[in-house]
Amino acid sequence: MAEKLLRVALKEDRAPQESSSPVESHELCLAQQLEMDASWLPAYHLEPEHVDVIRAFVSSPEKDEERKLKFLTSIAVLFRAATCNSLCQGLDLFCQRYKLAENIKVLLEEEPRDQLHTAVWRSAMFAMTEMSFVEAVLEGKEIGLLQACFSGIFLLPPKEEMQDLKPFLYFTTMKGMDTMLVALVLNSPTSRVNEKMQSIFQMLLTFTTSERASVRERAVGRMRVLSFLLANYSSLKADPNEERHASRAEMQMPIIGQLLGHLLLLLSFKEEETGHLALDALCLLFQFKYQQHCATLTEENTQLQGDWETETTSLRTSPSATHIIESFAEYLQPSERSDIVRVFIEATTDSSTFDKEAARNVLDMVRGNPDLWLVDVPKITSCIHKTLGCIKSVPARQSVESLMVSMADKCPQEVVTTLLQVAPGGDSTALALWEAMFSVPQTVRNILKELLSQLWDLKSRLFCTHLEDYCLVRLAMLASRDLGDRAFAATYLDFRFLKEERPAMLSLVLRAIMTLSERDEMARKMKVILPDLMRVLLFGYKAATTKALLVFRTIMAQLERREASHIAVQMAEFLLPLLDDELSQLRESSISLFRDLMMMAVGNDKREMKNVVRLGLLPLFFRLSDQTQSVAKLKQDRRRAQEFLIQSLSYLKDAQASLREAAVRFIALQTLAEDREPSIRSLVAQTVIIILSSSREQPRPRWTLRALCCR
């Protein structure tokens, strides 16, 4: 009766104030009276003093350290006595009325975060441990309380940095947390164990990425405790009222893949206790997954069961991430393997605190066995698309892009479908992924074929709609069909997709053409695109221009010299402005192609080529001092520099005005005599002296244009 009346009072507190009948008013008054003395609570007669301490603390504005400890101790004593004597009735109402969980959370949040001087943390967790034995008392409040505990204790300074820290207090505080976690899990109904452990593991994972070693160590230590609990749950379940315990096969933990991935990465912190704790947790989780797998075997297969202890010993003797992950592989669900891959992809980002080399090693291992690891293509593709933009390290980016290529080789349809769905229009990350896939000969053919299939469908034109044309569709149509030379040329002239003027898309198309042209047969067919390749240079897009030069060089190598001669002269003239480009890679490609083109001219085209080469002499001469070694190697030896300088004086009297103009500009170096760089001023002075002395001597140049062209 008393409990029923208190429920009425609690309900009245939450309901709007309304007029009530005389009977209801009488019941409410009686409920409030019962609430005031708490004698209605069955456990009150066991520990009346502790009940009074709790009620007094909640109602008092004074909350010093002594009162806090008495309050928390009284909660623990009351709940322990009630549990041992089976007098738990009404405790949920008592907790609700006096907001015990909320008051504990406030106390935890008020504790200092720079020192551990008092036993408040320890006492609070002991109180929560005892409260967990009573059903529904902490329901809905565990997450908030645990978050307060984790944030407060994990973020404390390292033990050695906390002044006057008592080792025993620190030890018992951490032990109190472990005891609390075990109690929260074991005292949960079987139906909620998975959910409870999942939530706790998820919270702990957020602390494993901290840059502070002490934070990681404390979090991984608790993960080890829960891993032990998971591996031995069937034998530890303590609730006598449960009809049966959950079997290992029923213990499904969706977070297990993420958990394994993070623990594997934490192995790299070998100089810390963290690495040892992570290895212990991994071995316990291996025991859980191994026994779970064995529980699903039929009687006929029981003889195939090995000894998990032997397997665990092997893990400890060779605790590398790749070895451990290979040992786990056959016992994991496909979704768990995919989650591990995603964790290692995310570990390659610039902001990650994990060892990026270790992450790349695992991704390389995954690429070696795509059928086992790359099973959830949409999930992994979406992860790569989300992550790639946060990776600036070239090796890490290459590993992730290579993983994408492996998936594209294995499942081109799923990769294309997912990327078309997740990538918005103009998405730079998606374009980078397309380009990575277009860089591999077999992959580009498969992807283009799949693109053609999907984008041709009126219901799947997301990519084309976003890019406002069918540029890739046209390329796919050209590359996917087995066309002869004439048919190929006619089809391209209908499409002319190299007239695309948007830098990103043009660069992507050229990337695909570069890869496709690696096949000699395809390169010979592509001679029809040479005029458009020359026009690409006029757009001024650095990346596209560099790719266009490489494609041009590949195609020209497949042509007969007489067929290539006139085209070579035209292209050489287009290259002149690029010989002195500010981008070293573009300079190198331009000079390399320029050298090849000089050798291709025959017949009447030789004279025109010589005229073009003369215009390129000065840029080539100046690039003798190029700081980019690969560019400088493409020029004549430095010892010939002075001879080129002397030779340039003869151009002051050349019949062609353009050459006289170039010579004047060259000699105008003296205007740099006041340059702010001492090395430049010195070089200018030396150059002027050489020019003046050489103009008096006027020797015959030893290096003729014919000699230069023939080199």
N, C-alpha and C positions, 0 to 999 in steps of 0.2 A: 504493500500500500504506500509506504513512504517513498519507494523508488518511483512509483507511478506518479505521485504528486510532484516529485522533483522534475520529472519529465514535463509535467504541465507548466511548471515555473520556467523551465528552459525554453519551452515553446512560446510562452508568453513574452519572454525577453526578446525573441526574434520577430514576433508578430506585431503589426501596427496596433496602437492603442484604440480599442473599441469598447463600447458599453458591454457589460456582461451581466448574466443573470445572478441572482443572489447565491445560487448553489455554486456557480463557477467562482464567484468572489470568495466564498468560504473556502473552497478548495485551494485557491491561489494563496490565501492568507496562511493556510495550514502548510502549504508547500514552502512558503518563504520562511515560516518558523522552523520547519525541519532543516531547511538549508542553513539557517543561522547556527544551529548547534552541531550539525553533521552527525548526530547520533544515529541517524537513519542508515548510515553506511555500515554494512556488516563488518568490514575490516577495522572500523573505528575502535571497536572494543579490544582489538589486538594491540593497536599502537595509537592510543588517543593523543599522547603528547606529540607524536610526529604529525598527526593530522592537524593539530592546533598550530604547530610551527608552520606548516604549509599555508594554512589559511591566513595566519598573521603576516607572513612574508608577502603574500599577494596583495593584501590590503594596505600594507605599510609603505609610505614613500621612502623610508630609510632602507637602503640596500647596500650595506657595507660588506666587506669580504667575509666576515664571520657569519653574517646572516645568510649570505649566498650559499656558503658551504653547508650550513645547517638545513637550509631549504632543500638543497639537492640531496643531502644525506637522508633527510626525512622521506623524500620521495622513494629513494632506493629501498629503505627499510620497510616502508609501508607496503610497497608492491611485492617485495620478497615475502613478507609475512602473509600477505593475502594469497599469494600463489601457493606457498607451502601448506596453507591451511584450507585451500579451496574456498576462499571467501572473496572471490573477485567480482561478485555481483555489485553493480553500481559504480565500479571504479571508472568506467568509461564516462559516466555522467559527472562524476567528481572531477575528472580531468577536464571535461568540457566546460564545466561551470567555472573552474578556477584557472582555466587556460594554462595548464601546466606545460604543455609542449611549447606554446607561444612564449611563456615566461623563460623557459630554458633557452630558447633561441635568442631572445633578447640578451640574456646574460652572456651567451657565447659571442655575440656580435659586439658587446661592450668590452670584452677582454682585450688587453694590449696585444699588438701584433709584432712587437719588437723584442719581447722578453717572455720567459715562462717562469714566473715567480710563485704562482699560487696553484692550488690543486683544483681550481674551478673547472678547468677542462676535463680533468680526470673524473671528478665527481659528477659532472654533467653526463658524461658518457656511461658511467656506471648506472646512473638513474635511468637513462634511456634503455640500457640493457635490461634492467628489471621491468621497465614498462612494456617492453616488447613481448613479455610472457603473457600479457593480458590482451586478448583479442580486441581489435578495433580501437584501442587506446591511441595508437600512433598512426592509424590509417589516414592516408592523405597528407601526413605531416613529415614522413620520414625524409623525403627528398630535401625539404628546406632545412631540417636539422642536420642532415649529413653534409649539405653544402656549407653550412656554417662551420661545422667541425673541420672539414677538409680545408676550407679557405683559411681558417684561423691557424690551424696547426701546421699544415704543409708550408705555408708562406712565412713561418717563423724563420729567423736567421739560422744559419748553420749552428750546430751545437757549440763549436769552438768560438763562435762570435758572440754568444749570449753570456753576458756578465753574470757571475755568481750563480750559474745554472747548477742545480743539484742533479747529478746523473740519475739518481734513483727516481726523482720526480719526472724526468724526461722519459725514462724507461717505462714507468708505470702509466704515464699518459698515453704513450704509443700502444702499450699492452691493452689499456682500457679501450682504445679505438678498435683494436683487433677483436676483442671480446664482444664489443657492441655489434660489429659487422656480422660476426658469426651468429649471434643471438637473433639479429634482425632477419637473417635468412632462415635459420632453423625453426624459428617460431612462426614463420609464414605458412599459410595453408599451401599444400602441395600445388594447387592450381596457380598460385601466385609466385612460386619460387623463381621460375624462369624470368618473369617480369621484374622481380626484385633484384636479382643478380644482374640482369641486363642494365637496369638503371644505375646501379652502383658502379659497375664496370665503366659505363659511359661517362660518369662523372670523373672517375679516376683517370681515364684516358686524357682528359683535357689538361691534366697536370703533367703528363709525361712529356709534353712538348715544351716545357719551361726551359729557359736558358740556365736556370739555377740548378746545380747538381743536387743540392739538399732537397729541393722540391721534387725532383724526379725520383730520388731515392725513397722518400717517404711514400710517394704514390705507388711506386712499383712494389714496395714492401707490402702494402695492403692488397695489391693485385695478387701477390704470391699467396697471401692468406686465403683469399677467395678462390684461387685456383686449387688450393688444397681441398677446400670445402667442396668444390665442384667435382673433383676427382673422387672424393669419398662420400658424396652426399647420401647415397643409398644406405650406407652403414651408420651415418651420423644423425639422420632425421630423428628428432626427439619427441615429436608430438604424439602422445599415446592415443589420442582421439582419432587420428587418421586411420581410415580403413586399410590403406596400403601405402607403401612408400613409392615415390616415383622411380621407375626403372631408368637405367642409363640411357636406353633408347628413347625414352620420353623426355629426357633433359635436353631440350633444344635451345640453343643459345645463338640467336641471329648475329650477335656481336662478336662471335668467336673469331671470325676472319679478321676483323679490325684489330681485335685484341692480339692475335698472333702476329700480325704485321708490325704493330708498334713494339711488341716485346722483342721481335727479331731485330728491329732497328736499334733498340736499347742495348743490345749486346755490344755495340761498337763503343760504348762508354766503359772500356775495360779498366780504366784507371779509377773508376768509382765502384762503390758497393752496388750501384745500380745494375751494372752488367751481370754480377753474380746473382742478384735477386731475380733479374729477368730470365736468366738461364734456369733457375729453380722453378719459376712459374711456367716456363715453356715445357720443362720435363713433366710437371704435374698435368698440364693441359694435354701433353702427348699421351699420358696415362689415361686421361679421360676419353680422348678421341679413339685411342686404340681399343680400350675396353668397350666403348660404345659400338665400335665397328664389329668387334667380336660377338657382341650380343645379338647382332642381326644375322650372323651366319647360321646356316642350317646345320643339322646334326651331321650331314655328310661332309661338311666343310670344317668341322671342329678340329680335325687333325691339322688343318692349315694354320691354326692359331699359334703364334710364336710366343715368346716371352717378352713382355713389355719392359721388364727390368733390364734385359739384355740390350734392348733397343735404347732405353734411356741412358745406359752406361755409354753406349756409342755416341749419343748426343753430347754427353759431358766431356768425352775425350776429344771431340772435334767440334767445338761450339761455334762454327761459322754459320752465318745466316743461310747461305746457299745449301750447306749440308743439312741443316735442321729443316729447312722448308721442303727439301726433297724427301726427307723422312716422313714428314707430315702428309705429303701430297695424296697418297692413296687412301687416307682415312678422312679426308675432308669432303664436304659437299661442294658441288660446283659453285654455289653462291659464296661459300666461304673462301674458295680459291680466288674468285673474282675480287672479293673484298681485300684480300692480301695484296693482289696486284695493284689495286687502287691506292692502298696505303703507300706502297713503294713509289708509285707515280707521284703522289703528293709530296713525298719526302725529297724529291729532286728540286722543288721550288726554292727560290733564293731565300725566302723567309724561314725555311725549315731549319731546325736545330740539329737534325739527324745527319749522319755521315752520308754524304751524297755519293761517294764512291761505292759504299756498301749497297746503297739503293740501286745504283746502276748495275752492279754485279748481279743482283737478283733479277733485275729486268732483263739482262742478257741471258740469264738462265731460263727465264720464262719464254723468251723468244725461241730458245732451243727446243721447247716442247709446247708448241701452241695448242695442240689438240687437248692437252691436259689443263692448261692454265687459261687460255683465251677462249673461254666457253660462253661467257655472258658478254657478247660483243657490244650490244647497245650500252650497257652500263660502263664498260671500260672506255668505249669511244667517247661517251659523254664526259667521263672523268678527264681524259686527255684533252678534250676541247676546252674544258673549264680550267685546266691547270697550265697548259702550254704557255699562255701569255705571261705567267709568273715565273718562267724559267729563262734566265739570261745566260747561264753557264752553257758554253757551246757543247762540251761533252754530255752534260745532262740532257740538253735539248735533243742532241743526236740520238741518245738512248730512247727517249720517249717517242721521237719521230720514227725510229726504227721499229719500235713496238707497234706503232700504227701501221707501218708497211706490212709487218708480219700478219697482223689481223686482216689487212686488206687482201693479202694473198690467200688467206684461209677462208674468209667469208666476205667477198667483195660486195655482195648484195646487202648484207646487214650493215656494213660500214657505210656504204653510200646512202642507204635509207636513213640511218641515224644522223649522219652528218648533215644531210639535207634538212632534217627536222629540227636539229638543235642550233644550227647556225643562222643568225639573222642576216639580213642583207648587208653586204659590205663588210662582213666580219673578217678581220685580219687574221685571227687565229685559224679560222676554217680555211682561208686561202693558203696559209702556211702548211696546213695538213694536206690539202690537195697537192701542193707543190712537192711535199715530201713523197707522197705516193706516186706522183708523176716522174720522180727521179729514178725509178727502177723499171727497166724494160718490160719485164713480164707483168709487173703490177700496173703500170700505166695502161697496158692494153686491156687488162681485165677491168680496171676501173672505168675507162672510157666506154667499154662495151656496156657496163652496167649503167653508167650515166645515160647513155643513149637510150637504153631500155626504159629507165625510169622517167627521164625528162621528156621523152617523146609522148608519154602518157599525159593527157590534158589535165588529169587530176593530180599530177605530181610535178608541177612546174614551179615549185617554190624557188629553186635556184635561179632559173631563168627569169622569173618574175622580179626577183630582188635585183638582178643584174640587168634587167630591161632588154635583154637580147638573147640570142641562142648561140653565143660564141662557142661555148664548149660543146654544145650539141653538134654544131657544124664540124668542129674538130673531131669529135667522136665518130661522126658519120664517115669522115674521110679516112680515119685511122682503122676503123673496124671492118671496112670492106676490102676485099681482095681485088683492088682495081689495077688495071694496066697503066702504063705511063700516060697514054693519051686520056684515058678516062679519069685518071687522078688529076691531071692538069685541068681538064674541063670542069671537074667538080670543084676544084679549088677556086677557079676563076669565077664560079657562080657564088661562092661563099665569101672569099676574101676576108677571112677572119683576122688577118694581121693588120687590117686597117683600124682595128680596135684602138682607141686612143686613151682609155683609162689605164693608168700605170699598173695597178695590181692585177687586173685581168689580163692585160697584155703580157706581163711578166709570167703569169701562170701558163698561158698558152705557149709561150716560148719555151718554158721549162719542159712541157710535154713534147714539143717538137724536138728539143735537144735530145731527149731520151729516145724518141722514136727514130731519129736520124742516125742512131748508133748502128742500126742495121743498114748495111751497104745498099741493099735493094731499095729500102725506103728512102735513103739519102739521095739516090739517083732520081727517084720520082719527084723529089722535092725541089728540083731546079726551077720549077715554075714559081716558087715563092721568093726567089732571089730579089726581084725588083722591089717587092714589098718589104723584104728584110732591110734593104738600103733605106727605104723611107722611114723605117723604125728609128733610124739614127737621127732623123730630123725632129722627132718628138722630144728628145732631150731627157728621157728617163734613164737614169744610170743603170739600174738593175736590168731593165729590158734591153738596153743597148749592149751590155756585156753578154747577155745570153744570145742576142742576135748575132754578134760577132762570132761566137763559138759555133752557132748553127751554120753561119755562112762558110766558115772555114771547113766544116765537115762536108758540106754539100759540094764545095768547090774541089775538094780532094777526089771526088768521084767523077769529075768531068774530064773529058779529053782536053789536052792543053789548048788546042785550036779553038774549041768551044768555050773554054774558060777565059781566053785572052782578053776579049773586049770587055767582058764583065769585070775582070780584074782591074782594068784601067779605071772603069767607072767607080768601083768600090774603093780603090786607093784614094781617089779624090775625096770621097766621102769621109775617109779616115783622117785626113789632115788635121781637122780641128781636135780630134781625139788623142793625137800623139802627145799632147801636152795637157791632158785632162788632169784635174786635181785628184781624181780617184785612182789610186795606184793599180788596182785590179783592172780597171778599164784601160789605163795606159798600157799595161802589159799585154792585154788582149789585142789592143789596137796595133801596137808595134809588131807583135808576133805575126798578126795577119798581114800587116803591111809588108813585112819581109817576105812572106810566102807569095803575096800577089806580085811583087816585083819580078819573081822568077817565072811567072805564068805568061807574061806578055810575049807574043811572037809576031813576026811580020811587021806590018805598019803600026801595030799597037805598041811596039817597043819605043818608037819615038815619043808617042804621047805619054807612055809610062815614065820616060826620062824627065819629061817636063813636070810631071806630078812629083817625082822623086826629088827634084831640085827644090820644090816648095816645102818638102819635108825635112831638108837637111838641117836647118837651124833648130827646129824642135828636137830632132834626133841628137844633135850635137849637145844641146843643153842637158838632155837627159843622160849624158855620160856621167853626170854627177848625181843621178837620182839616188836618194837614200834607200829606195826599195831595191834590194839586191837583184830580184828577178827582172826588174825593168832595166837596170844598168847592164845586165848580162846580154841583153838583146842588142846592145850598141857595139860600136867598135871599141877597141882597147883604149884605156885612158892615155896611153903613150902617144896616141895619134891626135890628141886634142889640139895641141898647138898647130899641127899641120892643117887641121880643119879651119882653125882660126885664120891662119895665113891665107888659106884657099878662099875664104869668104871675101877677102879684099878684091879679088878679081871680079866679083859680082857687081861692084860699083860701076863698072864699065860695060856690063852685059847689055845686049840689045833689048832684052825684055824688061819693061818698066817694073813689072811685079818683082823680079829678082833684085833690081837696083833698090827698090823700096825695102825689101827684106834685109838687104845688106845695110842700108842706112839705119834701120831699126836696131840691127845687131850692134852696130858701132855706137849707137846712142846709149850704150851701157854706161857711158861716162856720167849720165844724169843721176846714176845711183851713187855717185861719189860721196854724197852726204847721208847715205843710209845709216839708220840708227844701230845696225849690227856691225861691230868692228870687223868681223870676218868678211862681210859683204864689201865694206869699204876697201879693205885690203885687196880683195879679189878684183874689184873694179880697177884699182890703181895698177895692178899687175897687167890686167887686160889692156888698158890704155897704152901702157909702155910697149907691150907686144905689138899692138896695132900701129903705133907711130914708127917703131923701128922697122916693122915689116913693110910699111908703105914705101920706105926709102929703098929697100932691097928689091922688092917685087920678084921673088924667085918663082920659078915655074912650079905649080903644084904637083906633088908626086902622086896624090890620090885623085884620079879622074873620076868623073861620073860613071863611066863605063865600069871602072873597077868596083865602085860602090854597088852598082846594080847587079854585078855578077857575084857578089859575096853572099 
